[in-house]
């Protein structure tokens, strides 16, 4: 539990560092809105370019068509600030 009586005192960096200290491996650096789980990775670019790192190699699939979109451990969607992107993924070879 993280509590701050001051509004906006809990920064993305503070949450990221707290997660790391708790043994959680975040999939990205702080600064963008990123979700990874259940075969879906989504990102909304707020600041720096988005880079999502997976702990193992995965197969990527286009979210609109379901067609294969490559294999790797990193997803770097080409997003301008305020744009969002989604990709589907499965552990490699599954």
C-alpha positions as CSV (number, residue, x, y, z in Angstrom):
1,X,0.0,0.0,0.0
2,X,1.3,3.4,-0.9
3,X,-0.3,6.5,0.6
4,X,0.3,10.2,0.2
5,X,-1.7,12.9,1.8
6,X,-0.5,15.3,-0.9
7,X,-2.3,15.3,-4.2
8,X,-0.2,14.1,-7.2
9,X,2.7,13.2,-4.9
10,X,2.8,9.6,-6.1
11,X,4.7,9.8,-9.4
12,X,5.0,7.2,-12.1
13,X,8.7,6.8,-11.1
14,X,7.8,6.2,-7.5
15,X,5.3,3.5,-8.4
16,X,7.8,1.9,-10.8
17,X,10.5,1.9,-8.2
18,X,8.2,0.5,-5.5
19,X,7.2,-2.3,-7.8
20,X,10.8,-3.2,-8.5
21,X,11.6,-3.2,-4.7
22,X,8.6,-5.5,-4.2
23,X,10.1,-8.0,-6.7
24,X,7.8,-7.1,-9.6
25,X,9.4,-6.8,-13.0
26,X,7.5,-4.0,-14.8
27,X,7.2,-4.4,-18.6
28,X,8.1,-0.8,-19.3
29,X,9.8,2.3,-17.9
30,X,7.5,4.8,-16.2
31,X,6.0,7.6,-18.2
32,X,3.4,5.9,-20.4
33,X,0.2,4.0,-19.8
34,X,1.0,0.3,-20.4
35,X,-1.0,-2.9,-19.9
36,X,0.4,-6.4,-20.4
37,X,-1.5,-9.5,-19.6
38,X,-3.7,-12.3,-20.8
39,X,-2.3,-12.2,-24.3
40,X,-2.8,-8.5,-24.8
41,X,-0.3,-5.6,-24.7
42,X,-1.7,-2.1,-24.9
43,X,0.1,1.2,-24.7
44,X,-0.9,4.9,-24.6
45,X,2.0,7.2,-25.3
46,X,2.2,10.1,-22.9
47,X,5.9,11.0,-23.0
48,X,8.9,9.1,-24.4
49,X,8.5,6.4,-27.1
50,X,6.9,3.2,-25.8
51,X,9.1,0.1,-25.3
52,X,7.5,-3.0,-23.8
53,X,9.8,-5.8,-22.7
54,X,8.6,-9.4,-22.1
55,X,10.4,-11.7,-19.8
56,X,10.6,-14.4,-22.5
57,X,10.3,-14.6,-26.3
58,X,6.7,-14.2,-27.5
59,X,4.9,-14.5,-30.8
60,X,3.1,-11.2,-31.8
61,X,-0.2,-11.0,-33.6
62,X,-2.0,-8.1,-35.2
63,X,-4.9,-7.1,-33.0
64,X,-7.1,-6.2,-35.9
65,X,-6.5,-9.2,-38.2
66,X,-5.1,-11.9,-35.8
67,X,-2.3,-12.5,-38.4
68,X,1.3,-13.2,-37.2
69,X,3.3,-10.0,-36.6
70,X,6.7,-11.3,-35.6
71,X,8.5,-12.9,-32.6
72,X,10.7,-11.3,-30.0
73,X,11.0,-10.0,-26.4
74,X,10.4,-6.3,-27.2
75,X,7.4,-4.5,-28.7
76,X,8.1,-0.9,-29.7
77,X,4.9,0.5,-31.3
78,X,5.3,3.6,-33.5
79,X,3.1,6.0,-31.6
80,X,2.9,9.7,-31.5
81,X,2.2,11.4,-28.2
82,X,-1.5,10.8,-27.2
83,X,-1.8,7.8,-29.6
84,X,-2.6,4.2,-28.4
85,X,-1.6,0.8,-29.8
86,X,-2.5,-2.8,-29.1
87,X,-0.8,-6.1,-30.0
88,X,-1.8,-9.7,-29.2
89,X,0.9,-12.1,-27.9
90,X,1.5,-15.7,-26.9
91,X,4.5,-17.4,-25.5
92,X,6.7,-18.3,-28.4
93,X,5.7,-21.6,-30.1
94,X,2.3,-22.0,-28.4
